[in-house]
Each structure stands twice: as structure tokens, then as C-alpha cells.
Amino acid sequence: MPAGEDGRLRHVVELLYHNQGAENSAWVTEDLLERTLESARLDAGATLAVRDGADVQRQLEASAYAATQDQVPGTPAFSVGPTGGTLSLIRGSDVETLHAAIDAALAA
């Protein structure tokens, strides 16, 4: 069963982040993907077989559309705000800025 259907995609993403190479270095290889999927106890063959399918393409397009609608320019980006309230988009990975936004949301 593919990772997205099995609810284990988060595990795959975490494993890839922990084994991440340099940006634009082509570190994501077929072998790495297979080993990562197997480490997450997934069927690597089934997961890789559907990655170019129509369902995955639709999900990617829906995610891209949602990001555009929410004005998310890329990663990292965070939406911070009180439950049920207005969210503010925090761009980048500046810890101090993110920390201040969370504090402000908690104080609201």
C-alpha cells in the first residue's frame, strides 16, 4: 500500500529530512527512496509505482492551489494564530520571529 494511503507518509518525510543532503545535489535517489519506504515498513514497489499517477498529480495540484490561495511562497512557512481566529503567515525559519508570533497568538 502506498505511503499516503497507509497514513505513514509523515514517517517517510521525517526519514528523508533526517537523511537530507545538500540542496540541489540530487541526493534523492531511487535507492534512497526504496530504503526509506522500507524503513517506514511500506511497500516500496507499490508506493513508487503510483507516484506519477493521476491521483498523486491531483493531490499535488490541489496542494499547489491551496498554497497559492493562502499566499504561501514556499517552505518553510507557518500559519500562526488563535484557535478559530485569524492566522498570520510567518515566512522563513527565523526562530525568534516564529517564537514571537506564537507568543502573540497565545496572548490573544
Backbone as a printed PyTorch tensor [residue, N CA C, xyz], in Angstrom:
tensor([[[  0.8470,  -1.1810,   0.0000],
         [  0.0000,   0.0000,   0.0000],
         [  0.8890,   1.2400,   0.0000]],

        [[  0.5910,   2.2110,  -0.8270],
         [  1.3870,   3.4480,  -0.8820],
         [  1.3510,   4.2230,   0.4330]],

        [[  2.3880,   5.0000,   0.6680],
         [  2.5630,   5.7240,   1.9310],
         [  1.4000,   6.6480,   2.2560]],

        [[  0.9030,   7.3790,   1.2690],
         [ -0.1860,   8.3170,   1.5140],
         [ -1.4760,   7.6320,   1.9070]],

        [[ -1.7150,   6.4420,   1.3790],
         [ -2.9350,   5.7020,   1.6920],
         [ -2.8200,   4.9560,   3.0050]],

        [[ -1.6110,   4.6990,   3.4450],
         [ -1.3930,   3.9190,   4.6590],
         [ -1.2520,   4.8070,   5.8930]],

        [[ -1.2450,   6.1170,   5.7120],
         [ -1.1020,   7.0140,   6.8540],
         [  0.3230,   7.1090,   7.3820]],

        [[  1.2850,   6.6500,   6.6080],
         [  2.6760,   6.6710,   7.0660],
         [  3.5470,   7.6550,   6.2940]],

        [[  2.9350,   8.5150,   5.5170],
         [  3.7180,   9.4620,   4.7310],
         [  4.5640,  10.3490,   5.6350]],

        [[  4.0170,  10.7200,   6.7920],
         [  4.7680,  11.5520,   7.7440],
         [  6.0760,  10.8620,   8.1500]],

        [[  6.0290,   9.5520,   8.3330],
         [  7.2430,   8.8110,   8.7140],
         [  8.2840,   8.8680,   7.5940]],

        [[  7.8110,   8.7520,   6.3680],
         [  8.7200,   8.8140,   5.2210],
         [  9.3650,  10.1920,   5.1490]],

        [[  8.5600,  11.2370,   5.2990],
         [  9.0880,  12.6060,   5.2330],
         [ 10.1170,  12.8310,   6.3420]],

        [[  9.8370,  12.3740,   7.5510],
         [ 10.7830,  12.5250,   8.6640],
         [ 12.0920,  11.8060,   8.3680]],

        [[ 12.0100,  10.5920,   7.8350],
         [ 13.2270,   9.8520,   7.4950],
         [ 14.0280,  10.5790,   6.4180]],

        [[ 13.3370,  11.1350,   5.4300],
         [ 14.0530,  11.8780,   4.3910],
         [ 14.7190,  13.1250,   4.9580]],

        [[ 14.0430,  13.8410,   5.8560],
         [ 14.6530,  15.0210,   6.4730],
         [ 15.8940,  14.6380,   7.2710]],

        [[ 15.8400,  13.5040,   7.9570],
         [ 16.9900,  13.0730,   8.7680],
         [ 18.1720,  12.6270,   7.9060]],

        [[ 17.8940,  12.2730,   6.6650],
         [ 18.9530,  11.8200,   5.7560],
         [ 19.2140,  12.8110,   4.6310]],

        [[ 18.7530,  14.0300,   4.8320],
         [ 18.8090,  15.0550,   3.7860],
         [ 20.2370,  15.4030,   3.4020]],

        [[ 20.4380,  15.5570,   2.1000],
         [ 21.7130,  16.0090,   1.5680],
         [ 21.6480,  17.4910,   1.2550]],

        [[ 22.6840,  17.9650,   0.6320],
         [ 22.7590,  19.3840,   0.2820],
         [ 21.7140,  19.7190,  -0.7780]],

        [[ 21.1800,  20.9410,  -0.6970],
         [ 20.1750,  21.3900,  -1.6510],
         [ 20.7270,  21.3330,  -3.0690]],

        [[ 19.8990,  20.8810,  -4.0020],
         [ 20.2400,  20.7780,  -5.4200],
         [ 21.4250,  19.8580,  -5.7000]],

        [[ 21.6210,  18.8610,  -4.8310],
         [ 22.7400,  17.9370,  -5.0150],
         [ 22.3040,  16.5730,  -5.5430]],

        [[ 21.0270,  16.4310,  -5.8730],
         [ 20.4870,  15.1670,  -6.3860],
         [ 20.6530,  14.0290,  -5.3820]],

        [[ 20.4910,  14.3410,  -4.1070],
         [ 20.6670,  13.3340,  -3.0600],
         [ 19.5130,  12.3460,  -2.9700]],

        [[ 18.3530,  12.7040,  -3.5210],
         [ 17.2140,  11.7800,  -3.5020],
         [ 17.3500,  10.8300,  -4.6840]],

        [[ 17.7870,   9.6340,  -4.3920],
         [ 17.9720,   8.6140,  -5.4220],
         [ 16.8780,   7.5550,  -5.2900]],

        [[ 16.7360,   6.7360,  -6.3030],
         [ 15.7750,   5.6260,  -6.2380],
         [ 16.1070,   4.7090,  -5.0670]],

        [[ 17.4010,   4.4320,  -4.8860],
         [ 17.8220,   3.5630,  -3.7880],
         [ 17.4440,   4.1600,  -2.4310]],

        [[ 17.6710,   5.4640,  -2.2620],
         [ 17.3090,   6.1180,  -1.0030],
         [ 15.8010,   6.0470,  -0.7810]],

        [[ 15.0210,   6.3150,  -1.8160],
         [ 13.5660,   6.2450,  -1.6750],
         [ 13.1150,   4.8350,  -1.2880]],

        [[ 13.6660,   3.8380,  -1.9410],
         [ 13.3020,   2.4490,  -1.6210],
         [ 13.6630,   2.1050,  -0.1800]],

        [[ 14.8880,   2.4400,   0.2320],
         [ 15.3120,   2.1460,   1.6120],
         [ 14.4660,   2.9010,   2.6320]],

        [[ 14.1220,   4.1440,   2.3250],
         [ 13.3260,   4.9580,   3.2350],
         [ 11.9280,   4.3740,   3.3790]],

        [[ 11.3170,   4.0090,   2.2740],
         [  9.9790,   3.4180,   2.3220],
         [  9.9860,   2.0990,   3.0790]],

        [[ 11.0030,   1.2920,   2.8410],
         [ 11.1130,   0.0140,   3.5550],
         [ 11.3440,   0.2400,   5.0450]],

        [[ 12.1220,   1.2740,   5.3990],
         [ 12.3510,   1.6000,   6.8120],
         [ 11.0550,   2.0070,   7.5080]],

        [[ 10.1440,   2.6090,   6.7400],
         [  8.8440,   3.0130,   7.2810],
         [  7.8420,   1.8540,   7.2100]],

        [[  8.3490,   0.6650,   6.8600],
         [  7.5310,  -0.5510,   6.7520],
         [  6.4160,  -0.4160,   5.7190]],

        [[  6.7880,   0.1460,   4.5830],
         [  5.8640,   0.3110,   3.4750],
         [  6.3220,  -0.5090,   2.2860]],

        [[  5.4090,  -0.7900,   1.3900],
         [  5.7190,  -1.4930,   0.1590],
         [  6.3160,  -0.4850,  -0.8200]],

        [[  7.6390,  -0.5010,  -0.9420],
         [  8.3240,   0.4740,  -1.7890],
         [  7.8640,   0.3630,  -3.2300]],

        [[  7.7120,  -0.8380,  -3.7250],
         [  7.2960,  -1.0180,  -5.1090],
         [  5.9340,  -0.4090,  -5.3890]],

        [[  4.9670,  -0.6590,  -4.5030],
         [  3.6110,  -0.1220,  -4.6870],
         [  3.6060,   1.3970,  -4.5880]],

        [[  4.3650,   1.9280,  -3.6410],
         [  4.3940,   3.3830,  -3.4560],
         [  5.0270,   4.0680,  -4.6590]],

        [[  6.1600,   3.5560,  -5.1030],
         [  6.8470,   4.1820,  -6.2300],
         [  6.0880,   3.9950,  -7.5400]],

        [[  5.3030,   2.9300,  -7.6380],
         [  4.5520,   2.6670,  -8.8670],
         [  3.4520,   3.6980,  -9.1030]],

        [[  2.9220,   4.2960,  -8.0440],
         [  1.8040,   5.2340,  -8.2080],
         [  2.2260,   6.6960,  -8.1580]],

        [[  3.4890,   6.9670,  -7.9720],
         [  3.9210,   8.3550,  -7.7790],
         [  3.6790,   9.2520,  -8.9710]],

        [[  3.6130,   8.7100, -10.1620],
         [  3.3540,   9.5160, -11.3510],
         [  1.9020,   9.4010, -11.8200]],

        [[  1.0610,   8.7890, -10.9890],
         [ -0.3310,   8.5690, -11.3750],
         [ -1.2050,   9.8040, -11.2530]],

        [[ -2.4030,   9.6850, -11.7860],
         [ -3.3570,  10.7940, -11.8120],
         [ -3.7660,  11.2280, -10.4020]],

        [[ -3.9290,  10.2790,  -9.4800],
         [ -4.3350,  10.6390,  -8.1120],
         [ -3.2820,  11.5030,  -7.4340]],

        [[ -2.0320,  11.1260,  -7.5800],
         [ -0.9450,  11.8990,  -6.9760],
         [ -0.8590,  13.2720,  -7.6320]],

        [[ -1.0040,  13.3120,  -8.9470],
         [ -0.9660,  14.5960,  -9.6620],
         [ -2.0760,  15.5260,  -9.1810]],

        [[ -3.2890,  14.9820,  -8.9940],
         [ -4.4030,  15.7900,  -8.4910],
         [ -4.1140,  16.3310,  -7.0920]],

        [[ -3.5290,  15.5020,  -6.2490],
         [ -3.1880,  15.9400,  -4.8930],
         [ -2.1340,  17.0390,  -4.9210]],

        [[ -1.1420,  16.8980,  -5.7790],
         [ -0.1110,  17.9260,  -5.9090],
         [ -0.7040,  19.2370,  -6.4020]],

        [[ -1.5810,  19.1500,  -7.3800],
         [ -2.2290,  20.3530,  -7.9070],
         [ -3.1130,  21.0180,  -6.8540]],

        [[ -3.8290,  20.2170,  -6.0700],
         [ -4.6770,  20.7680,  -5.0120],
         [ -3.8300,  21.4460,  -3.9390]],

        [[ -2.6900,  20.8540,  -3.6060],
         [ -1.7920,  21.4590,  -2.6200],
         [ -1.2020,  22.7610,  -3.1440]],

        [[ -0.7990,  22.7610,  -4.4030],
         [ -0.2510,  23.9810,  -5.0050],
         [ -1.3030,  25.0770,  -5.0480]],

        [[ -2.5370,  24.7270,  -5.3690],
         [ -3.6240,  25.7020,  -5.4080],
         [ -3.8770,  26.2690,  -4.0110]],

        [[ -3.9320,  25.3970,  -3.0120],
         [ -4.1580,  25.8570,  -1.6310],
         [ -3.0350,  26.7810,  -1.1830]],

        [[ -1.8000,  26.4480,  -1.5220],
         [ -0.6630,  27.2950,  -1.1500],
         [ -0.7660,  28.6650,  -1.8160]],

        [[ -1.1820,  28.6860,  -3.0750],
         [ -1.3570,  29.9540,  -3.7830],
         [ -2.4670,  30.7720,  -3.1420]],

        [[ -3.5810,  30.1250,  -2.8350],
         [ -4.7110,  30.8190,  -2.2180],
         [ -4.3240,  31.4060,  -0.8600]],

        [[ -3.4970,  30.6750,  -0.1150],
         [ -3.0740,  31.1240,   1.2130],
         [ -1.8210,  31.9880,   1.1640]],

        [[ -1.3520,  32.2720,  -0.0440],
         [ -0.1810,  33.1060,  -0.2820],
         [  1.0830,  32.5580,   0.3910]],

        [[  1.2140,  31.2570,   0.3820],
         [  2.4110,  30.6060,   0.9180],
         [  3.4490,  30.5750,  -0.1980]],

        [[  4.5600,  31.2990,  -0.0140],
         [  5.5370,  31.4210,  -1.0880],
         [  6.4480,  30.2110,  -1.2400]],

        [[  6.5220,  29.3720,  -0.2380],
         [  7.4100,  28.2160,  -0.2600],
         [  7.6000,  27.7250,   1.1540]],

        [[  8.6310,  26.9460,   1.3420],
         [  8.9100,  26.4240,   2.6690],
         [ 10.2450,  26.9660,   3.1510]],

        [[ 10.4020,  27.1200,   4.4330],
         [  9.3690,  26.9180,   5.4430],
         [  8.4310,  28.1200,   5.5520]],

        [[  7.2050,  27.8340,   5.9000],
         [  6.2010,  28.8570,   6.1770],
         [  5.2300,  28.2830,   7.2010]],

        [[  4.7710,  29.1060,   8.0980],
         [  3.8940,  28.6650,   9.1800],
         [  2.7080,  29.6050,   9.2910]],

        [[  1.5450,  29.0570,   9.5870],
         [  0.3680,  29.8630,   9.8960],
         [  0.1830,  29.8070,  11.4040]],

        [[  0.1390,  30.9740,  12.0210],
         [  0.0760,  31.0500,  13.4760],
         [ -1.0970,  31.9390,  13.8670]],

        [[ -1.8610,  31.4970,  14.8470],
         [ -2.9660,  32.3000,  15.3530],
         [ -3.7720,  31.5230,  16.3590]],

        [[ -4.7230,  32.1990,  16.9880],
         [ -5.5470,  31.5230,  17.9910],
         [ -6.5340,  30.5580,  17.3250]],

        [[ -6.9120,  29.5240,  18.0340],
         [ -7.8790,  28.5680,  17.5240],
         [ -9.1640,  29.2920,  17.1320]],

        [[ -9.5900,  29.0860,  15.8930],
         [-10.8010,  29.7140,  15.4030],
         [-10.6260,  31.1680,  14.9960]],

        [[ -9.4220,  31.7020,  15.1600],
         [ -9.1720,  33.1080,  14.8340],
         [ -8.4150,  33.2700,  13.5390]],

        [[ -8.0000,  34.4840,  13.2820],
         [ -7.2490,  34.8090,  12.0770],
         [ -5.8160,  34.3250,  12.2100]],

        [[ -5.3320,  33.7010,  11.1530],
         [ -3.9570,  33.2070,  11.1370],
         [ -3.0570,  34.1990,  10.4200]],

        [[ -1.8270,  34.2900,  10.8880],
         [ -0.8030,  35.1110,  10.2450],
         [  0.2250,  34.1830,   9.6240]],

        [[  0.6410,  34.5010,   8.4140],
         [  1.6440,  33.6990,   7.7320],
         [  3.0280,  34.1720,   8.1570]],

        [[  3.8190,  33.2370,   8.6620],
         [  5.2000,  33.5160,   9.0640],
         [  6.0880,  32.8270,   8.0400]],

        [[  6.8760,  33.6060,   7.3220],
         [  7.7520,  33.0540,   6.2910],
         [  9.1530,  32.8620,   6.8460]],

        [[  9.8110,  31.8360,   6.3570],
         [ 11.1940,  31.5950,   6.7390],
         [ 11.3100,  30.7590,   7.9990]],

        [[ 12.5250,  30.5970,   8.4440],
         [ 12.7880,  29.7290,   9.5880],
         [ 13.4520,  30.4700,  10.7410]],

        [[ 13.2590,  31.7850,  10.7910],
         [ 13.8210,  32.5710,  11.8870],
         [ 13.0930,  32.2020,  13.1820]],

        [[ 13.7810,  31.5370,  14.0730],
         [ 13.1760,  31.0240,  15.3000],
         [ 12.6060,  32.1470,  16.1580]],

        [[ 13.2960,  33.2570,  16.2380],
         [ 12.8330,  34.3560,  17.0840],
         [ 11.5060,  34.9220,  16.5690]],

        [[ 11.3840,  35.0740,  15.2550],
         [ 10.1490,  35.5830,  14.6680],
         [  8.9940,  34.6170,  14.9060]],

        [[  9.2430,  33.3390,  14.6990],
         [  8.2190,  32.3260,  14.9240],
         [  7.8210,  32.2880,  16.4000]],

        [[  8.7850,  32.3370,  17.2780],
         [  8.5210,  32.3210,  18.7180],
         [  7.6690,  33.5180,  19.1290]],

        [[  7.9890,  34.6820,  18.6100],
         [  7.2250,  35.8960,  18.9320],
         [  5.7940,  35.7890,  18.4130]],

        [[  5.6170,  35.2260,  17.2230],
         [  4.2680,  35.0620,  16.6580],
         [  3.4380,  34.1010,  17.4820]],

        [[  4.0470,  33.0270,  17.9420],
         [  3.3350,  32.0610,  18.7860],
         [  2.9610,  32.6950,  20.1160]],

        [[  3.8960,  33.4230,  20.7140],
         [  3.6090,  34.1200,  21.9810],
         [  2.4470,  35.0920,  21.8080]],

        [[  2.4520,  35.8380,  20.7080],
         [  1.3780,  36.8110,  20.4620],
         [  0.0370,  36.1020,  20.2820]],

        [[  0.0370,  34.9670,  19.5960],
         [ -1.1990,  34.2120,  19.3910],
         [ -1.7220,  33.6610,  20.7100]],

        [[ -0.8210,  33.2210,  21.5680],
         [ -1.2330,  32.6780,  22.8760],
         [ -1.7790,  33.7740,  23.7760]],

        [[ -1.2710,  34.9820,  23.6120],
         [ -1.7050,  36.1010,  24.4500],
         [ -3.0350,  36.6720,  23.9840]],

        [[ -3.4170,  36.3740,  22.7410],
         [ -4.6550,  36.9500,  22.1880],
         [ -5.8930,  36.3380,  22.8120]]])
